[in-house]
Amino acid sequence: MAKKPAKKINNVFQLDPADAVAMVKSLTPRERQTAERIAMGMTQEDIAKELGISPKTLDIFRGKVKKKFDTTMHGIGRVWFCAMVAE
């Protein structure tokens, strides 16, 4: 797996695209679904409904994605965007 960036990702231009791809590939299928929908700008309520899970369960997946990406909620979308552009 690619090494983690030195600080939280708040600017997609600070992230190596290969690192972003590795970060996305490290996600479980449900984490990946969660990250994709966050990057699309969906609300927590809409994501939970679409995935058929409770908002509390969604919080768990969102927290796991934030931890794996070592970023904020806004950073999830930035990492996702960088990875999708790189592929």
Buried (B, 14 or more C-beta within 10 A) or exposed (E): EEEBBEEBBEEBEEBEBEBBBBBBEBBEEBBBBBBBBBBEEBEBEEBBEEBEBEEEBBEBBBEBBBEBBBBEEEBBBBBBBBBBEBE
